[in-house]
Amino acid sequence: MELFNIQSSVQEVAEAILTVLNVDVTIVDKNLNRVAATGMYKDLIGKPLPKNCSFEMVAKIGEPQFIDSPNISEKCFSCSLKGDCAELAAIGYPIKSQGELLGVIGLIAFDLEQKKRIQENYDSLVVFLSKLGDLLAGNLNYINTINRLTIQSQEIKEIIDGLDNGIICTDTMGKIKFINSKAEDYLQIKSYDLINKHVTNILPDLNGSLEAPASMETRVTVKNKKKSFIIKIIPVKVKNKRVSSIIEIHKTTNMVRSAYRLIEGSSNITFDHIIGNSPNIIKAKNLAKEVAKGRSTVLLRGESGTGKELFARAIHNASDRKNFPFVAINCASIPDNLLESELFGYEGGAFTGASSQGQMGKLELAKGGTLFLDEIGDLPLHLQPKILRVLQEGTFMRLGGKELISVDFRLITATNRNLEGMIEKGEFREDLYYRLNVIPIYIPPLRERIEDIDKLSRYLLKKCCNRLGKEIKILSQEVKEAFYRYNWPGNVRELENVVEYLINVEKNKKISFESLPNSIKEHFNSPLLMVKKDNKLKDILDNYEKELLRSYLEEYGNTTEDKKKISSILGINLSTLYRKLNKYNLQ
Ligand SMILES: Nc1ncnc2c1ncn2[C@@H]1O[C@H](COP(=O)(O)OP(=O)(O)OP(=O)(O)O)[C@@H](O)[C@H]1O
């Protein structure tokens, strides 16, 4: 606490004493610098007292002192001005606040008459000085409190302005005292247009609600605007008496979005969760990683169960949007007539059966994040131009709505259908196709990356055993071979299901061939792996190759086109394939 902070009032006190008592006054701070003075010392304001001056003793012992004839007084024994001091007498009185020294008030006599006056009235002057000291301390306290409150209120204002919710503070009559920037944004009005106005000027629904004794939530509409919000009214009480109200404004979309994020859970799927080292899957992963950071639309193509959604989530989590929602919708699993409202949302009463509150669609939910439209080939024709428009214009309207809502999401779509063929048949719009197919990524089926089966099945075994709280099991050699042999029409999803089935039915740590589901056992019984144990390795491999080629011919056919396909799946030249077919008499 510094007396210099209230220098002008300290000087006023000094002048007042001079007028009343007709003696000169000096007031110093705790460091013995002159804060205020009258008479010949006025020019020394801001300067320190002479070294070892008697007021230093007053400050040190904290008691008032009468100093008679400073030039010869013992109290001034070591003063640097001793012998040259113009004072005839002085009273020094310590100014204190809650035991802390703030400075010293000195009454100084320069002539005999003044000396007589302070000498004779010493006792009453000490009482007088103690009152003045309290006055100065109170004054300083007040200024310090005001400064502290000003800083605090600025800090609180910054904090409230930075909140995600709108905040309005009203007095007990409902008059607006304060409004933060978020509330200005939400209500689309400037705070200076609202301060001191009744809150019903902007939120007419609040008539009466402010008197509710406890905090309450309600939905209100903004005057003359097609906007509504969920608000929470919180009474502010001091000594159990309501002194004001805080109105917290939430954007419903924000609340629903947060709720969605909570329910969805922030899945942290990354590219490391996509298991497989085969060249095909590495190629897909590398491309997906490369494009993840961008904004371009991705089209994931591949059979059902190959991991398209897994890729979509990994792309989302590797993008700048990872802290915003990932919203997935399967176009094939929602009836046509519901898909539109599911995507675009609707206003209250938009159609029969619609909720009166209206509902937010997935496009809005995905704001800032990623929208994943699975089975895009099943998007009904009548919705295709609507989605195209959102992608082109970045805005849309809810069903039955009049307000244009702007959206910003990254679109990832997926399909296992032949979109090009659908375009030819007029089942899919070409313009939408080009918009979606900016970055196509092909996810290969499991049978095209048979080398991944081992790693994948170990990964899935561990994952599933952990989930079911079971001891980690291992696959027997026969089961592994059966897995290689099988062609996995349901891809990784099917493998995952088979693994879960095996964990449930197998009693032992090692999963035996007998535990396999019949569908897989039957495949194994084909001659492909019927290997006699005493055969030479070359014979075993030849036999394996022959049976493998036979099974491909059975599956894909025998025409030249079919053989071209087989050779590309197996990664060998067509001529090599023909040579092998000849060798095994399979032509
Ligand atoms: N490479 C992989 N590594 C680990 N798990 C995988 C992999 N690919 C798929 N899966 C798992 O297989 C299951 C099916 O994957 P996902 O749902 O992503 O496939 P999809 O291609 O989107 O299927 P659909 O087209 O039927 O929707 C999921 O449980 C997924 O975690």
The ligand as an SDF file (V2000), in Angstrom:
LIG
                    3D

 31 33  0  0  0  0  0  0  0  0999 V2000
   -7.7540  -54.0440  -42.0690 N   0  0  0  0  0  0  0  0  0  0  0  0
   -8.4970  -54.2320  -40.9740 C   0  0  0  0  0  0  0  0  0  0  0  0
   -7.9070  -54.3620  -39.7840 N   0  0  0  0  0  0  0  0  0  0  0  0
   -8.6370  -54.5750  -38.6770 C   0  0  0  0  0  0  0  0  0  0  0  0
   -9.9740  -54.6680  -38.6470 N   0  0  0  0  0  0  0  0  0  0  0  0
  -10.6140  -54.5330  -39.7990 C   0  0  0  0  0  0  0  0  0  0  0  0
   -9.9270  -54.2950  -41.0260 C   0  0  0  0  0  0  0  0  0  0  0  0
  -10.8220  -54.1770  -42.0020 N   0  0  0  0  0  0  0  0  0  0  0  0
  -12.0360  -54.3470  -41.4360 C   0  0  0  0  0  0  0  0  0  0  0  0
  -11.9130  -54.5440  -40.1130 N   0  0  0  0  0  0  0  0  0  0  0  0
  -13.0050  -54.7930  -39.1720 C   0  0  0  0  0  0  0  0  0  0  0  0
  -14.0230  -55.4710  -39.8980 O   0  0  0  0  0  0  0  0  0  0  0  0
  -15.3270  -54.9680  -39.5810 C   0  0  0  0  0  0  0  0  0  0  0  0
  -15.9920  -54.4290  -40.8400 C   0  0  0  0  0  0  0  0  0  0  0  0
  -15.3190  -53.2720  -41.2640 O   0  0  0  0  0  0  0  0  0  0  0  0
  -16.1050  -52.0040  -41.8520 P   0  0  0  0  0  0  0  0  0  0  0  0
  -17.4300  -51.8540  -41.2000 O   0  0  0  0  0  0  0  0  0  0  0  0
  -15.1680  -50.8780  -41.8240 O   0  0  0  0  0  0  0  0  0  0  0  0
  -16.3320  -52.5290  -43.3150 O   0  0  0  0  0  0  0  0  0  0  0  0
  -17.1610  -51.8250  -44.4780 P   0  0  0  0  0  0  0  0  0  0  0  0
  -16.3530  -52.0480  -45.7100 O   0  0  0  0  0  0  0  0  0  0  0  0
  -17.4760  -50.4330  -44.1150 O   0  0  0  0  0  0  0  0  0  0  0  0
  -18.4440  -52.7170  -44.5170 O   0  0  0  0  0  0  0  0  0  0  0  0
  -19.8890  -52.3510  -45.1680 P   0  0  0  0  0  0  0  0  0  0  0  0
  -19.6360  -52.0200  -46.6100 O   0  0  0  0  0  0  0  0  0  0  0  0
  -20.6620  -53.6060  -44.9990 O   0  0  0  0  0  0  0  0  0  0  0  0
  -20.4110  -51.2170  -44.3790 O   0  0  0  0  0  0  0  0  0  0  0  0
  -15.1120  -53.9280  -38.5440 C   0  0  0  0  0  0  0  0  0  0  0  0
  -15.3060  -54.4810  -37.2730 O   0  0  0  0  0  0  0  0  0  0  0  0
  -13.6710  -53.5180  -38.7160 C   0  0  0  0  0  0  0  0  0  0  0  0
  -13.1300  -53.0720  -37.5090 O   0  0  0  0  0  0  0  0  0  0  0  0
  1  2  1  0
  2  3  1  0
  2  7  2  0
  3  4  2  0
  4  5  1  0
  5  6  2  0
  6  7  1  0
  6 10  1  0
  7  8  1  0
  8  9  2  0
  9 10  1  0
 10 11  1  0
 11 12  1  0
 11 30  1  0
 12 13  1  0
 13 14  1  0
 13 28  1  0
 14 15  1  0
 15 16  1  0
 16 17  2  0
 16 18  1  0
 16 19  1  0
 19 20  1  0
 20 21  2  0
 20 22  1  0
 20 23  1  0
 23 24  1  0
 24 25  2  0
 24 26  1  0
 24 27  1  0
 28 29  1  0
 28 30  1  0
 30 31  1  0
M  END
$$$$
